[in-house]
């Protein structure tokens, strides 16, 4: 299987219910916009671990004190589509 291109740091990814997991096997039920810090492979080839921030943490006035606020699994299809510019 060929590795798919993933979005880089600073990319905003929008995830809808069912496109992400807070932990393996548990479907997320809410909408989020996450600014990616990094993305990493997971044990499930359909998902990648994503570390990131909410858009409000990216404001200069916020000065978020932690390296990331989100640690979630996001569908690699969603990440690849975002990297290709096929998703807002």
Residue, then its C-alpha position, 0 to 999 in steps of 0.5 A: x500500500x502506498x503512503x498517502x499525503x497527509x496535511x502538514x503543521x498549521x493546516x486546518x482540518x474540519x472533521x464531522x461526526x463519524x470521521x474521527x475517534x477520541x480513542x480507538x473504536x469510539x466514534x466522535x459525534x461532534x464537528x471540530x476544526x483542528x489546526x494540525x501540529x502533527x499527524x502519525x500512523x496508528x495501528x488502524x490503517x484507516x485512521x491517523x493520530x493527529x495532535x493539534x489545537x482548536x482555531x482559537x488557540x492559534x490566535x496570537x493573543x491566546x498563547x496556548x501553553x501546551x504543545x497540543x490540545x487535541x489528540x484524536x484519530x482522524x480518518x486518513x481519507x479526510x486527511x488526504x482529501x484535506x492535503x489535496x485541497x479537496x476539503x475546506 
